[in-house]
Amino acid sequence: MLEQVAPPSILVDEQHRAVHLSESVGRYLLPSGGPATLDATDMVRPELRFDLRTALHRALERGESTLTLPIFVQFESGSHRVYLQVKPAAKEEGAAPKALIFFIEGEAVAGAEETRVAGEFPESTDLTVGQLKTELQLSQNRLRTTREESEAANEELRAANEELQSVNEEYRSTSEELETSKEELQSINEELQTVNHELKLKLESVSRAHSDLLNLVAATDVGTLFLDPSLRIKRFTPPLTELFNITPSDVGRPITDFTHQLNYDSLAENARAVLKDLAQIEQEVQSQDGGWYLVRIRPYRTVDDKIDGVVATFVDISERRRAEMALLQSEEQLKQEIRLVELSRAPIFVWDLDDGIVQWNRGSEELYGYSAAEVLGKSKEVLLRTEVPGSSFADLTATLLEQGSWSGELLHTTKSGRVLSVESRIEYFPVSKRRLVLESTHDITEKKRWEERRKLLLGELAHRLRNTLTVVQAMARQTVRNTDSPADFVKAFEGRLAALAAAHTLLFAAQWQGADLEDLVRAQLRPHVEGDRPRFSIAGPRVTLPPGLATPFGLVIHELATNAAKYGALSVENGTVSLTWELVVRNETDRLSVVWKEENGPPVRAPERRGFGGILIERGIPGAEAVREFGAGGVVCMIGFDLEVETDLEKLTDEDGNE
């Protein structure tokens, strides 16, 4: 459809070369003679070439579209008006520009117009018109020639430009090669400078080493003798003149020609042995004045690892020998004392203020749990985590250094993590340069624990006795108020005393640490158990009541059981009681919920006036939520309280406000 409807077209590139031709464009093509070319301006009919060249210039150089005026073109069928429309083609990214040429053919030209287009003029045309025609034809020919020359010149200029670009590329390549050569020369120059600098540094280092060697030889207190392979003197240090009778002028003479102050007659033999075996010889020799010297003879090796004689050094070790002798005596004495310590079953150990534990006897192993291999060399303060009550280990050390001894109470931690209280006696005895400490300890942990326990039990007993007497007095007062006869008073008071005694019995058995809830409940319900017939159902997790809650809770259970025996499920033959509880953790607090439920008993109803028993049930445990329901089968009592709450039975009041 595009070929049938659209005008004939040619797609050209930026060089005016045809890239694509439509099928019907052949009507407008008439290539000129000569070599074949794809130039669109040379392929179209002559009448269209000039206007096409101008339109392509605008489209490709300026990006403008052009629609020419009608051009009269002579076809075989006759003359027609033809319009040229040239548009820049849509340019793709990175692609060269292109233009699209449309040939729009108009109506045919007839009559006089056709005659003029064909170049034929009527015979009536005068001479002036003929001259103008001739001049126009000449101008067109001249213009055509000029255009062709211009195109040729453009081609030559284009070729010259390409050659110049090629030359420019060659120049650039040559410049880069020169730059590379310059960088290589610069790199070689830098390497030479680096080598020169390194050589300079090495020369300075050699000079400095030579100066250091000269100063070392002049300043050292060690006598050093340098001998060549023939045992001739090469060099020696000034301290050597105190042992050998030589002077600087004796350099080059054999060492065997000189006497010395040492009891060392095998010097020359040892030197020859070193030259032969290349093994160092070392031994201690005594001088004639009683001093001691350490003599070392080793091969003299050059920088090239060649043997060029021997080097003998004479180090004065007189002070060290005396110290070693004194130390040997001290160590012998210390070994005897350590042996005595080892035989002792009491914890005794020796430690150094600087180097840690040095001796650990059998008693210390038994008390602290550490073997001797585990403690030797370790700091006593760190190992046993020593604590000084009321002071510090630094103060203890200062006192020990000042007074020489210290005794008192310390806290030591065993290997298992147990903290012990010990009576410690510490003696400071320096040996040579070692600051040794002898420490003996006695474990008083159990003694102190029993003393503290005894004080605590006495205080607790006194407190419990006061509280118990106060509770008994309060129960007596309340029982008197809520009974009508002495017999009722005696019965109620005895029952409550029995309940209180049962709770105290459990607490005493547990050393007042608390009472098991199930044991407490069974102790309170024991008077109401008849024969083998089960009357009670008890269920719940294991709970230990604190001492402050065991007593009031036992009284509450006693009151519930007493009321059930008088008026509730325990007053009839088939009545039963179920007691259940559960422990709930709420807000990091243990809360106990207890349910007392009577079944198969007579109908009960709430009393018109609450007595001491009812008040004790509902308010005996401070902070507790107690609810009683009176139904057809008996009483249902629900009590909830926190286990951390302490209670005080002295402050219970009845409905009249009486305590």
C-alpha positions as CSV (number, residue, x, y, z in Angstrom):
1,M,0.0,0.0,0.0
2,L,2.9,2.4,0.7
3,E,4.4,1.7,-2.7
4,Q,1.0,2.3,-4.3
5,V,-0.1,5.4,-2.4
6,A,3.1,7.1,-1.3
7,P,5.1,9.2,-3.7
8,P,8.3,7.7,-5.3
9,S,11.2,8.3,-2.9
10,I,15.0,7.9,-2.5
11,L,16.8,7.5,0.9
12,V,20.3,9.1,0.9
13,D,23.1,9.3,3.4
14,E,25.2,12.3,4.4
15,Q,27.3,12.0,1.2
16,H,24.2,12.2,-1.0
17,R,24.6,8.5,-1.9
18,A,21.4,6.6,-2.5
19,V,20.7,4.0,0.2
20,H,17.3,2.9,-0.8
21,L,15.0,3.4,-3.9
22,S,11.3,2.9,-4.1
23,E,9.9,0.7,-6.9
24,S,8.4,3.6,-8.9
25,V,11.2,6.1,-8.6
26,G,12.7,5.0,-12.0
27,R,10.5,7.5,-13.8
28,Y,12.6,10.4,-12.3
29,L,16.0,8.9,-12.8
30,L,18.3,9.6,-15.7
31,P,21.9,9.0,-14.8
32,S,24.5,11.1,-16.7
33,G,27.2,9.5,-18.8
34,G,30.6,8.4,-17.4
35,P,31.5,6.2,-14.5
36,A,28.6,4.7,-12.5
37,T,27.8,6.6,-9.3
38,L,25.2,6.4,-6.5
39,D,25.1,10.2,-6.0
40,A,21.4,11.1,-6.1
41,T,22.0,14.4,-7.7
42,D,23.7,12.6,-10.6
43,M,21.1,9.9,-10.9
44,V,17.9,12.1,-11.3
45,R,16.9,13.9,-14.4
46,P,18.8,17.0,-15.3
47,E,15.9,19.4,-14.7
48,L,15.8,18.3,-11.0
49,R,19.5,18.2,-10.1
50,F,20.1,21.8,-9.2
51,D,17.0,22.1,-6.9
52,L,17.7,18.7,-5.4
53,R,21.3,19.6,-4.4
54,T,20.1,22.7,-2.7
55,A,17.3,20.9,-0.8
56,L,19.7,18.1,0.3
57,H,22.2,20.7,1.7
58,R,19.4,22.2,3.8
59,A,18.2,18.8,5.0
60,L,21.6,17.3,5.9
61,E,23.5,20.3,7.1
62,R,20.7,22.4,8.7
63,G,18.1,19.8,9.4
64,E,15.4,21.7,7.4
65,S,12.6,20.3,5.2
66,T,12.2,21.7,1.7
67,L,9.3,21.7,-0.8
68,T,10.5,23.1,-4.1
69,L,8.5,25.1,-6.6
70,P,7.1,23.2,-9.6
71,I,9.8,22.0,-11.9
72,F,8.9,21.3,-15.6
73,V,10.2,17.9,-16.5
74,Q,10.0,16.5,-20.1
75,F,9.0,12.9,-20.0
76,E,8.4,10.7,-23.1
77,S,4.7,11.1,-22.6
78,G,5.0,14.8,-22.3
79,S,5.9,17.6,-19.9
80,H,4.8,17.6,-16.3
81,R,5.2,19.7,-13.2
82,V,7.2,17.9,-10.5
83,Y,7.7,19.0,-6.9
84,L,10.6,17.9,-4.8
85,Q,10.1,17.4,-1.0
86,V,13.3,16.6,1.0
87,K,13.0,15.8,4.7
88,P,15.7,14.8,7.3
89,A,15.2,11.2,8.2
90,A,14.7,10.2,11.9
91,K,18.2,10.0,13.3
92,E,19.1,6.9,15.4
93,E,21.4,7.2,18.3
94,G,25.0,7.0,17.1
95,A,24.0,6.8,13.3
96,A,25.0,9.1,10.5
97,P,22.3,11.6,9.3
98,K,20.1,10.6,6.3
99,A,17.5,12.4,4.2
100,L,14.4,11.2,2.3
101,I,13.5,12.6,-1.2
102,F,9.9,12.5,-2.4
103,F,9.0,13.1,-6.1
104,I,5.5,14.6,-6.3
105,E,4.2,14.7,-9.8
106,G,1.7,17.4,-10.8
107,E,-0.5,17.9,-13.9
108,A,0.7,17.8,-17.5
109,V,1.8,21.0,-19.2
110,A,0.0,21.7,-22.5
111,G,0.1,24.3,-25.4
112,A,2.4,27.3,-25.3
113,E,3.8,26.2,-21.9
114,E,4.8,22.8,-23.3
115,T,6.5,24.5,-26.2
116,R,8.4,26.8,-23.9
117,V,9.5,23.9,-21.7
118,A,10.8,22.0,-24.7
119,G,12.9,24.9,-25.7
120,E,10.9,25.8,-28.8
121,F,9.9,29.4,-29.2
122,P,7.4,30.6,-31.7
123,E,8.7,32.1,-34.8
124,S,7.3,35.5,-33.8
125,T,9.8,35.8,-30.9
126,D,12.1,38.7,-31.6
127,L,15.8,38.8,-31.6
128,T,16.1,40.0,-27.9
129,V,14.4,36.9,-26.6
130,G,16.7,34.7,-28.6
131,Q,19.7,36.5,-27.2
132,L,18.4,36.1,-23.7
133,K,17.9,32.4,-24.2
134,T,21.4,32.1,-25.5
135,E,22.8,33.9,-22.5
136,L,20.7,31.8,-20.1
137,Q,21.9,28.6,-21.8
138,L,25.5,29.9,-21.5
139,S,25.0,30.8,-17.8
140,Q,23.6,27.4,-17.1
141,N,26.5,25.7,-18.8
142,R,28.9,27.9,-16.9
143,L,27.1,27.2,-13.7
144,R,27.3,23.5,-14.4
145,T,31.0,23.7,-15.1
146,T,31.6,25.7,-12.0
147,R,29.6,23.1,-10.0
148,E,31.6,20.3,-11.4
149,E,34.9,22.1,-10.6
150,S,33.6,22.8,-7.1
151,E,32.8,19.2,-6.6
152,A,36.2,18.1,-7.9
153,A,37.8,20.7,-5.6
154,N,35.8,19.4,-2.7
155,E,36.9,15.9,-3.4
156,E,40.5,17.0,-3.5
157,L,40.1,18.9,-0.3
158,R,38.5,15.9,1.3
159,A,41.3,13.7,0.2
160,A,43.9,16.2,1.4
161,N,42.0,16.4,4.7
162,E,42.2,12.6,5.1
163,E,45.9,12.7,4.3
164,L,46.4,15.4,6.9
165,Q,44.5,13.4,9.5
166,S,46.7,10.4,8.7
167,V,49.8,12.5,9.1
168,N,48.4,13.9,12.3
169,E,47.8,10.3,13.6
170,E,51.4,9.4,12.7
171,Y,52.7,12.5,14.5
172,R,50.6,11.7,17.6
173,S,51.9,8.1,17.6
174,T,55.5,9.3,17.3
175,S,54.8,11.8,20.1
176,E,53.4,9.0,22.3
177,E,56.5,6.8,21.6
178,L,58.8,9.7,22.5
179,E,56.8,10.3,25.7
180,T,57.1,6.6,26.5
181,S,60.9,6.7,25.9
182,K,61.1,9.8,28.1
183,E,59.2,8.0,30.9
184,E,61.5,5.0,30.6
185,L,64.6,7.2,30.8
186,Q,63.1,8.9,33.8
187,S,62.4,5.6,35.5
188,I,66.0,4.4,34.8
189,N,67.3,7.7,36.2
190,E,65.2,7.2,39.3
191,E,66.5,3.7,39.7
192,L,70.0,4.9,39.4
193,Q,69.3,7.5,42.0
194,T,67.8,4.9,44.3
195,V,70.8,2.6,43.9
196,N,73.1,5.6,44.6
197,H,71.1,6.4,47.7
198,E,71.2,2.8,48.9
199,L,75.0,2.7,48.3
200,K,75.4,5.9,50.3
201,L,73.2,4.5,53.2
202,K,75.3,1.3,53.2
203,L,78.5,3.2,53.3
204,E,77.2,5.3,56.2
205,S,76.0,2.1,57.9
206,V,79.4,0.5,57.6
207,S,81.1,3.6,58.9
208,R,78.7,3.8,61.8
209,A,79.2,0.1,62.5
210,H,82.9,0.6,62.5
211,S,82.6,3.5,64.9
212,D,80.3,1.5,67.1
213,L,82.8,-1.4,67.1
214,L,85.7,0.9,68.1
215,N,83.6,2.5,70.9
216,L,82.4,-1.0,72.0
217,V,86.0,-2.3,72.2
218,A,87.1,0.8,74.1
219,A,84.1,1.0,76.5
220,T,83.3,-2.7,77.3
221,D,84.2,-4.1,80.7
222,V,84.6,-7.6,79.2
223,G,88.1,-8.7,78.3
224,T,88.1,-9.8,74.7
225,L,91.1,-11.3,72.8
226,F,91.2,-11.7,69.0
227,L,93.7,-14.2,67.7
228,D,94.6,-15.2,64.1
229,P,94.8,-18.9,63.0
230,S,98.5,-18.9,64.3
231,L,97.3,-17.7,67.7
232,R,98.9,-14.3,67.2
233,I,97.3,-11.3,68.8
234,K,95.2,-9.3,66.4
235,R,93.3,-7.0,68.8
236,F,92.2,-6.9,72.4
237,T,90.1,-4.8,74.7
238,P,91.5,-2.7,77.6
239,P,90.2,-4.9,80.4
240,L,92.2,-7.8,79.1
241,T,95.4,-6.1,80.3
242,E,94.3,-6.8,83.9
243,L,94.6,-10.6,83.2
244,F,97.4,-10.7,80.5
245,N,100.7,-8.9,80.6
246,I,100.4,-7.4,77.2
247,T,100.5,-3.9,75.7
248,P,99.2,-2.5,72.4
249,S,102.7,-2.9,70.9
250,D,102.4,-6.7,71.3
251,V,99.9,-7.0,68.5
252,G,101.2,-9.7,66.1
253,R,103.0,-11.8,68.7
254,P,101.9,-15.3,69.8
255,I,99.7,-15.4,72.8
256,T,101.8,-18.2,74.2
257,D,104.7,-15.8,74.8
258,F,102.8,-14.0,77.6
259,T,101.9,-14.8,81.2
260,H,98.5,-14.3,82.7
261,Q,96.8,-14.2,86.1
262,L,94.4,-17.2,85.6
263,N,94.7,-20.8,86.7
264,Y,94.2,-21.7,83.1
265,D,97.1,-23.5,81.4
266,S,95.0,-25.0,78.5
267,L,94.2,-21.7,76.8
268,A,96.3,-22.4,73.7
269,E,95.1,-26.0,73.5
270,N,91.5,-25.0,73.7
271,A,92.0,-22.3,71.0
272,R,93.5,-24.9,68.7
273,A,90.6,-27.3,69.4
274,V,88.2,-24.5,68.5
275,L,90.0,-23.9,65.2
276,K,89.9,-27.7,64.5
277,D,86.3,-28.5,65.5
278,L,84.7,-25.1,65.0
279,A,82.8,-25.7,68.3
280,Q,82.6,-23.2,71.2
281,I,84.4,-24.0,74.4
282,E,83.1,-22.5,77.7
283,Q,84.3,-23.0,81.2
284,E,84.7,-21.2,84.5
285,V,88.3,-20.5,85.8
286,Q,89.6,-19.0,88.9
287,S,92.2,-16.2,89.0
288,Q,95.2,-16.1,91.3
289,D,93.5,-13.5,93.5
290,G,90.5,-15.6,94.2
291,G,88.2,-14.2,91.5
292,W,86.2,-16.2,89.0
293,Y,85.9,-15.7,85.2
294,L,83.7,-17.2,82.6
295,V,85.9,-18.0,79.5
296,R,84.3,-18.5,76.1
297,I,86.3,-19.3,73.0
298,R,84.6,-19.4,69.7
299,P,85.6,-19.3,66.0
300,Y,86.1,-15.9,64.4
301,R,84.0,-15.8,61.3
302,T,84.3,-13.2,58.5
303,V,81.4,-11.7,56.6
304,D,82.0,-14.3,53.9
305,D,81.6,-17.0,56.6
306,K,85.3,-17.9,56.6
307,I,87.3,-18.8,59.7
308,D,90.0,-16.3,60.5
309,G,91.1,-17.2,64.0
310,V,89.4,-17.3,67.4
311,V,87.7,-14.9,69.8
312,A,88.2,-15.4,73.6
313,T,86.1,-13.4,76.1
314,F,86.8,-13.3,79.9
315,V,83.7,-12.2,81.9
316,D,84.1,-11.5,85.6
317,I,81.6,-13.7,87.5
318,S,83.0,-13.4,91.0
319,E,79.8,-11.7,92.4
320,R,77.6,-14.2,90.8
321,R,79.6,-17.1,92.2
322,R,79.3,-15.7,95.7
323,A,75.6,-15.1,95.2
324,E,75.2,-18.7,94.0
325,M,77.0,-20.1,97.0
326,A,74.8,-18.0,99.4
327,L,71.7,-19.0,97.4
328,L,72.7,-22.7,97.6
329,Q,73.0,-22.4,101.4
330,S,69.6,-20.6,101.6
331,E,67.9,-23.1,99.4
332,E,69.2,-26.0,101.5
333,Q,67.8,-24.4,104.6
334,L,64.6,-23.6,102.7
335,K,64.3,-27.3,101.6
336,Q,64.5,-28.4,105.2
337,E,61.8,-26.0,106.2
338,I,59.7,-26.9,103.1
339,R,60.0,-30.6,104.1
340,L,58.6,-29.8,107.5
341,V,55.8,-27.9,105.9
342,E,55.0,-30.8,103.5
343,L,54.7,-33.2,106.4
344,S,52.1,-31.0,108.2
345,R,48.4,-31.6,107.6
346,A,47.6,-28.0,108.4
347,P,47.2,-25.7,105.4
348,I,50.6,-24.1,105.0
349,F,52.0,-22.6,101.8
350,V,54.8,-20.3,100.6
351,W,54.3,-17.6,98.1
352,D,56.5,-14.9,96.5
353,L,55.3,-11.3,96.4
354,D,56.6,-11.1,92.8
355,D,56.5,-14.7,91.4
356,G,53.4,-16.2,93.0
357,I,53.1,-19.5,95.0
358,V,56.2,-21.6,95.3
359,Q,55.2,-24.2,97.8
360,W,51.8,-25.9,98.5
361,N,51.5,-28.6,101.1
362,R,49.0,-31.5,101.5
363,G,46.9,-29.6,104.0
364,S,46.4,-26.8,101.4
365,E,45.4,-29.3,98.8
366,E,42.7,-30.8,101.1
367,L,41.3,-27.4,102.1
368,Y,41.3,-25.5,98.9
369,G,40.9,-28.3,96.3
370,Y,43.9,-27.2,94.1
371,S,46.8,-29.6,93.5
372,A,50.4,-28.3,93.8
373,A,50.8,-28.4,90.0
374,E,47.8,-26.2,89.5
375,V,48.9,-23.4,91.9
376,L,52.7,-23.1,91.5
377,G,53.7,-19.8,89.9
378,K,50.2,-18.3,90.3
379,S,49.3,-15.2,92.3
380,K,47.9,-16.1,95.7
381,E,45.6,-13.1,95.7
382,V,44.1,-14.0,92.3
383,L,44.0,-17.8,92.8
384,L,42.2,-17.7,96.2
385,R,40.5,-14.4,95.5
386,T,41.7,-13.2,98.9
387,E,39.5,-10.6,100.7
388,V,40.5,-8.8,103.9
389,P,37.4,-7.8,105.9
390,G,37.5,-4.1,106.7
391,S,40.7,-3.6,104.7
392,S,42.4,-4.6,101.4
393,F,45.1,-6.9,100.3
394,A,47.4,-4.0,99.4
395,D,47.2,-2.7,103.0
396,L,47.9,-6.2,104.3
397,T,51.0,-6.4,102.0
398,A,52.2,-3.0,103.2
399,T,51.8,-4.1,106.8
400,L,53.6,-7.3,106.2
401,L,56.6,-5.6,104.6
402,E,56.7,-3.0,107.4
403,Q,56.2,-5.3,110.4
404,G,57.3,-8.7,109.0
405,S,54.2,-10.5,110.1
406,W,50.4,-10.3,110.0
407,S,47.6,-12.3,111.6
408,G,43.9,-12.0,111.3
409,E,40.8,-13.2,109.5
410,L,40.7,-13.6,105.7
411,L,38.2,-14.8,103.1
412,H,39.5,-17.4,100.6
413,T,37.6,-19.0,97.7
414,T,38.2,-22.7,97.0
415,K,38.4,-24.4,93.5
416,S,34.7,-25.3,93.7
417,G,33.8,-21.7,94.4
418,R,33.1,-22.1,98.1
419,V,34.0,-19.0,100.2
420,L,35.9,-19.9,103.4
421,S,36.6,-17.8,106.5
422,V,40.1,-18.6,107.7
423,E,42.3,-17.5,110.5
424,S,45.6,-16.7,108.8
425,R,49.1,-16.1,110.2
426,I,51.6,-14.7,107.7
427,E,55.4,-14.4,108.1
428,Y,57.6,-12.4,105.7
429,F,61.2,-13.8,105.2
430,P,63.2,-12.5,102.2
431,V,65.8,-14.9,100.8
432,S,68.5,-13.2,98.6
433,K,66.4,-11.0,96.2
434,R,63.3,-13.1,96.6
435,R,60.5,-11.8,98.8
436,L,59.0,-15.0,100.2
437,V,56.0,-15.2,102.5
438,L,55.0,-18.2,104.7
439,E,51.3,-18.4,105.4
440,S,49.4,-20.9,107.6
441,T,45.6,-20.9,107.7
442,H,42.8,-22.5,109.8
443,D,39.3,-22.9,108.5
444,I,36.8,-21.3,110.8
445,T,33.9,-21.2,108.3
446,E,31.7,-23.7,110.1
447,K,32.5,-22.2,113.4
448,K,31.4,-18.7,112.2
449,R,28.3,-20.2,110.5
450,W,27.2,-22.0,113.7
451,E,27.8,-18.8,115.7
452,E,25.7,-16.8,113.2
453,R,23.1,-19.6,113.1
454,R,22.9,-19.7,116.9
455,K,22.4,-16.0,117.1
456,L,19.7,-16.2,114.4
457,L,17.9,-19.1,116.0
458,L,17.9,-17.3,119.4
459,G,16.5,-14.2,117.8
460,E,14.0,-16.1,115.8
461,L,12.9,-18.1,118.8
462,A,12.4,-15.0,120.9
463,H,10.5,-13.4,118.1
464,R,8.3,-16.4,117.5
465,L,7.6,-16.8,121.2
466,R,6.5,-13.2,121.5
467,N,4.3,-13.6,118.4
468,T,2.8,-16.9,119.5
469,L,1.9,-15.5,123.0
470,T,0.4,-12.5,121.3
471,V,-1.7,-14.7,118.9
472,V,-2.9,-16.8,121.8
473,Q,-3.9,-13.7,123.8
474,A,-5.8,-12.4,120.7
475,M,-7.5,-15.8,120.1
476,A,-8.5,-15.9,123.8
477,R,-10.0,-12.4,123.7
478,Q,-11.9,-13.1,120.4
479,T,-13.1,-16.5,121.6
480,V,-14.4,-15.0,124.8
481,R,-16.3,-12.4,122.8
482,N,-17.9,-14.9,120.5
483,T,-18.9,-17.7,122.9
484,D,-21.8,-17.8,125.2
485,S,-20.6,-20.3,127.9
486,P,-17.3,-21.4,129.4
487,A,-17.7,-24.9,127.9
488,D,-18.0,-23.4,124.4
489,F,-15.0,-21.2,125.1
490,V,-12.9,-24.1,126.2
491,K,-13.9,-26.2,123.2
492,A,-13.3,-23.5,120.6
493,F,-10.1,-22.3,122.3
494,E,-8.6,-25.8,122.5
495,G,-9.3,-26.4,118.8
496,R,-7.6,-23.2,117.8
497,L,-4.7,-23.9,120.1
498,A,-4.4,-27.4,118.5
499,A,-4.4,-25.9,115.0
500,L,-1.8,-23.3,116.0
501,A,0.3,-26.1,117.6
502,A,0.1,-28.3,114.5
503,A,1.4,-25.4,112.3
504,H,4.2,-24.6,114.8
505,T,5.2,-28.3,114.9
506,L,5.7,-28.4,111.1
507,L,7.6,-25.1,111.2
508,F,9.8,-26.4,114.0
509,A,10.6,-29.5,112.1
510,A,11.6,-27.4,109.1
511,Q,13.7,-25.1,111.4
512,W,11.3,-22.3,110.7
513,Q,12.1,-22.2,107.0
514,G,8.5,-22.9,106.0
515,A,5.8,-25.6,106.0
516,D,4.6,-27.9,103.2
517,L,1.0,-26.9,102.3
518,E,-0.2,-30.5,101.9
519,D,1.3,-31.6,105.3
520,L,-0.2,-28.5,106.9
521,V,-3.7,-29.3,105.5
522,R,-3.6,-32.9,106.5
523,A,-2.4,-32.0,110.1
524,Q,-5.4,-29.6,110.4
525,L,-7.9,-32.1,109.0
526,R,-6.7,-35.1,111.0
527,P,-9.2,-34.6,113.9
528,H,-12.1,-34.8,111.4
529,V,-11.0,-38.1,109.7
530,E,-13.4,-40.9,110.8
531,G,-12.3,-44.5,110.2
532,D,-11.4,-45.7,106.7
533,R,-14.2,-43.8,104.9
534,P,-12.7,-41.1,102.7
535,R,-14.3,-37.7,103.6
536,F,-11.6,-35.4,102.1
537,S,-10.2,-35.0,98.6
538,I,-6.9,-33.1,98.5
539,A,-5.1,-32.1,95.3
540,G,-2.5,-29.5,94.2
541,P,1.1,-28.9,93.4
542,R,3.9,-29.0,96.0
543,V,4.0,-25.6,97.7
544,T,6.0,-24.4,100.7
545,L,4.3,-21.7,102.8
546,P,6.6,-19.1,104.4
547,P,6.6,-19.1,108.2
548,G,4.5,-15.9,108.3
549,L,1.7,-17.6,106.3
550,A,1.7,-21.1,107.6
551,T,0.2,-20.2,111.0
552,P,-2.8,-18.1,109.7
553,F,-3.5,-20.5,106.8
554,G,-3.6,-23.4,109.3
555,L,-6.1,-21.5,111.4
556,V,-8.2,-20.8,108.3
557,I,-8.3,-24.5,107.4
558,H,-9.2,-25.3,111.0
559,E,-12.1,-22.9,111.0
560,L,-13.4,-24.2,107.7
561,A,-13.2,-27.8,108.9
562,T,-14.8,-26.9,112.3
563,N,-17.7,-25.1,110.6
564,A,-18.2,-28.0,108.2
565,A,-18.3,-30.4,111.2
566,K,-20.9,-28.3,113.0
567,Y,-23.2,-27.1,110.2
568,G,-21.9,-28.3,106.8
569,A,-20.9,-31.4,104.8
570,L,-19.0,-33.1,107.7
571,S,-22.1,-32.9,109.9
572,V,-23.9,-35.6,107.8
573,E,-22.8,-39.1,107.0
574,N,-22.4,-38.8,103.2
575,G,-20.9,-35.3,103.1
576,T,-17.5,-34.8,101.5
577,V,-15.0,-32.0,101.2
578,S,-12.6,-31.3,98.3
579,L,-9.6,-29.0,98.9
580,T,-7.7,-28.0,95.7
581,W,-5.1,-25.3,95.0
582,E,-3.0,-24.1,92.2
583,L,0.1,-21.8,92.0
584,V,0.0,-19.0,89.4
585,V,3.0,-16.7,88.6
586,R,1.7,-13.2,88.1
587,N,3.9,-10.2,87.6
588,E,6.9,-12.2,88.9
589,T,5.0,-13.0,92.1
590,D,3.8,-16.5,93.1
591,R,0.0,-16.3,93.9
592,L,-1.8,-19.3,95.5
593,S,-5.5,-20.0,94.7
594,V,-7.2,-22.4,97.2
595,V,-10.8,-23.8,96.8
596,W,-12.7,-25.4,99.7
597,K,-15.8,-27.1,98.4
598,E,-18.4,-29.0,100.4
599,E,-20.7,-31.5,98.7
600,N,-23.7,-33.7,99.8
601,G,-24.2,-31.7,102.9
602,P,-27.2,-30.0,104.3
603,P,-28.3,-26.6,102.9
604,V,-26.5,-23.7,104.4
605,R,-27.0,-20.0,104.4
606,A,-25.0,-17.0,105.3
607,P,-24.9,-16.2,109.0
608,E,-26.7,-13.1,110.1
609,R,-23.7,-12.0,112.2
610,R,-20.1,-13.0,111.5
611,G,-18.1,-14.4,114.4
612,F,-14.4,-14.6,114.9
613,G,-14.2,-17.8,112.8
614,G,-15.8,-16.1,109.8
615,I,-13.5,-13.0,110.2
616,L,-10.5,-15.3,110.5
617,I,-11.5,-17.1,107.3
618,E,-12.0,-13.9,105.3
619,R,-9.4,-11.6,106.8
620,G,-6.9,-13.9,108.5
621,I,-4.4,-13.5,105.6
622,P,-3.7,-9.9,104.8
623,G,-4.0,-9.1,101.1
624,A,-6.0,-12.3,100.4
625,E,-9.2,-12.3,98.4
626,A,-11.6,-14.7,100.2
627,V,-15.2,-15.4,99.0
628,R,-17.7,-17.8,100.6
629,E,-20.7,-19.1,98.9
630,F,-23.5,-20.8,100.8
631,G,-25.5,-23.3,98.7
632,A,-27.7,-26.4,98.9
633,G,-24.7,-28.8,99.2
634,G,-22.6,-26.8,101.6
635,V,-20.1,-24.0,101.7
636,V,-17.7,-23.1,98.8
637,C,-14.8,-20.9,99.9
638,M,-12.3,-19.5,97.4
639,I,-9.1,-17.8,98.8
640,G,-6.3,-16.2,96.7
641,F,-3.1,-14.6,98.1
642,D,0.5,-13.8,97.3
643,L,3.1,-16.0,99.0
644,E,5.4,-13.1,99.8
645,V,2.8,-11.4,102.1
646,E,3.5,-11.5,105.8
647,T,0.6,-11.7,108.3
648,D,-0.1,-10.4,111.7
649,L,-3.0,-12.0,113.6
650,E,-2.9,-9.3,116.3
651,K,-4.7,-6.8,114.0
652,L,-7.9,-8.9,113.2
653,T,-11.1,-7.1,114.1
654,D,-14.7,-8.2,114.2
655,E,-17.7,-6.4,112.8
656,D,-17.9,-4.1,115.9
657,G,-14.4,-2.9,115.3
658,N,-12.9,-4.8,118.2
659,E,-9.4,-6.3,117.8
